[in-house]
Amino acid sequence: MNIADNIKRISERIATICQGCQRDPAGVRLIAVSKKKPAVDIEAAASAGQRLFGESYVQECVAKIDEVGSEVEWHFIGALQTNKVKYLRGKVAMIHSVDRLSLAKEIDRQWGKDDACVDILLQVNLGEEESKGGTTAEALVDLARKVASLPNLRIKGLMALPPWGADPEEVRPYFRQLRELAETIDALGLPKVTMQELSMGMSHDFEVAIEEGSTMVRVGTAIFGAR
Ligand SMILES: *Cc1c(COP(=O)(O)O)cnc(C)c1O
């Protein structure tokens, strides 16, 4: 398992799929999901030119941010308890997993202490799976309206972790639904809200996600190996 080779291969697959659907590859960013992998693996990926990293667990995320020397950008993508937001303050560039107003308010409060602003995505639980975070599609507009009024965060788009399908084609309707939800939110013209980012697609289905408009693919296993 060579991390540099894997990143190169995935970047090539991203470029190929973008060509096939007439998208600019610069509009699709690769987030290397490094959860449960040691800092040395992150350094290896960073040496290969990887800049964006995704983490899912607060303690692990903070420890690695302190450990990794390279200039990289951290994205928090996991389920987030309100009482742990404080540990992430000022350390992550984007939080992908905002799914309730109480969480958004705490993020706003924490970043407000530094008079700073953090980019967030609203996570939608498209399959309405009990085991996964995310607001329902029905509640999304209301949540977006309320979160939009908070001064110390900026809604940049949507994130989803759709039900797993052995065949990525089974996941395509969910990716499409997330894009359509983003169009719905965009049409509301809420102040400070843009729908420029769609965080969707993982190791086994990122190509289909890109065809459906993904701007950030979150790839773990295909870069770092099985967890
Ligand atoms: C673990 C994880 C990923 C990466 O999954 P792989 O199948 O290893 O690519 C992506 N997104 C989220 C939210 C994750 O928790």
The ligand as an SDF file (V2000), in Angstrom:
LIG
                    3D

 15 15  0  0  0  0  0  0  0  0999 V2000
  -14.7640    7.2270    6.9340 C   0  0  0  0  0  0  0  0  0  0  0  0
  -15.5070    8.2660    6.1780 C   0  0  0  0  0  0  0  0  0  0  0  0
  -15.2550    8.4850    4.8040 C   0  0  0  0  0  0  0  0  0  0  0  0
  -14.2630    7.6950    3.9940 C   0  0  0  0  0  0  0  0  0  0  0  0
  -14.7560    6.4280    3.6970 O   0  0  0  0  0  0  0  0  0  0  0  0
  -13.9200    5.4100    2.7650 P   0  0  0  0  0  0  0  0  0  0  0  0
  -14.9260    4.4120    2.3650 O   0  0  0  0  0  0  0  0  0  0  0  0
  -12.8230    4.8560    3.6030 O   0  0  0  0  0  0  0  0  0  0  0  0
  -13.4110    6.1880    1.6080 O   0  0  0  0  0  0  0  0  0  0  0  0
  -15.9580    9.5000    4.1850 C   0  0  0  0  0  0  0  0  0  0  0  0
  -16.8660   10.2480    4.8490 N   0  0  0  0  0  0  0  0  0  0  0  0
  -17.1440   10.0650    6.1520 C   0  0  0  0  0  0  0  0  0  0  0  0
  -18.1390   10.9400    6.8140 C   0  0  0  0  0  0  0  0  0  0  0  0
  -16.4750    9.0740    6.8430 C   0  0  0  0  0  0  0  0  0  0  0  0
  -16.7590    8.8970    8.1390 O   0  0  0  0  0  0  0  0  0  0  0  0
  1  2  1  0
  2  3  1  0
  2 14  2  0
  3  4  1  0
  3 10  2  0
  4  5  1  0
  5  6  1  0
  6  7  2  0
  6  8  1  0
  6  9  1  0
 10 11  1  0
 11 12  2  0
 12 13  1  0
 12 14  1  0
 14 15  1  0
M  END
$$$$
